[in-house]
Amino acid sequence: MPPSNTPTLTQRRLGAELRKLRERAGLSSTAAAARHGIIQARLSSIEAGRYPVSVDRVRLFARNYTCADDDLVDALAEMTGGRTRGWWDEYREHLPASFADLAELEHQAQEIRVALVIHIPALLQTVDHARAVLREAAPPLRAYEVEHRLSHRMKRQAILHEGRPVSYTAIIHEAALRMEFGGVRTVRAQLEHVIAMSELDNINVRVIPFSGGGAFPGTGQSFDYVSGSVSQLDTVQLDSAHGCQFIDVDAELGKYRALLERMETTALKPAQSRDFIHDIMRSV
């Protein structure tokens, strides 16, 4: 199979994890390629996610790198195979590539935890609220661009309902709940929707109120922590004006896990959070 110029997020992550195994083994790409019986250019393409790799080859690489973590090796083996198209691929011609990558990442997630300060989490947004938010993008989006992004956002929400609904925890600051995107009617409908979603078994909403002691852990940061089948395959996603940024460095993942734990200790419990959102909704 020829190499791909547009590898998927899964293919790129598999290649990156194989590179990490090689580096931990203290091997240069040239030395590793010789040990595997392939040319160095082929190994570089595999590590960049541009060349497909079989289950057997993944296990061979792991043995050659003396990786004894069977759970990790099994998880990497499950990431092999040819390119599998998902609904998100339909948007690659219309949206930044990172949007499709994010949808693919969420689709494969075992658990998702998000922390937001200014915005309602995308997976909990109503159509009207999401459209109002997208219309405030800078630089401004054209009408058809807003609709493309809106359609993509709404399709992402299926992971909360369909098949095996993903476990989802949202830590939301009071500031996000009080932002008046789209007017009073839209605000009330959005708050009602968050409350309704929080009552689902797989969804846990926690609110950090203004009265929570002033500064709180992670002030100003919004991020998604997406858990893979093993902890080494976890990913943090950060939003930026240019699209999504993905972080998979072990040390950084540890920092974000610790940050989430500290934020959860500051946030209200789920039942208290629902009551708190009800109070805000009555005041709108």
Number of C-alpha atoms within 10 A of each C-alpha: 7 7 13 14 9 12 16 20 19 19 24 18 20 26 27 17 17 23 21 15 18 22 14 12 15 12 15 13 18 14 14 21 18 13 15 14 10 12 15 17 12 14 24 17 15 21 24 18 25 21 21 21 21 14 16 11 14 21 17 14 21 21 12 15 20 13 16 10 9 11 13 18 19 15 16 23 18 14 17 19 12 12 13 8 10 11 12 19 17 12 16 13 8 13 16 14 18 16 20 22 20 18 22 20 20 19 18 15 21 18 18 20 20 20 26 24 20 17 20 27 20 16 19 23 21 22 15 18 21 26 19 18 18 19 18 12 11 8 8 11 14 9 10 10 15 20 15 13 20 21 15 19 21 16 14 20 17 14 19 19 11 9 8 10 16 20 17 22 20 22 26 26 24 23 16 16 21 18 13 16 20 16 13 12 13 18 21 18 16 24 23 17 14 22 21 13 17 22 14 12 10 16 21 19 24 25 28 25 19 12 8 14 9 8 10 17 15 16 12 11 12 18 19 22 23 21 21 18 17 14 13 16 20 21 24 21 18 15 13 8 8 8 13 17 14 17 14 17 14 13 8 13 19 11 10 17 14 13 14 20 11 14 22 19 13 18 20 21 15 18 14 14 23 22 13 18 19 15 11 15 18 9 9 12
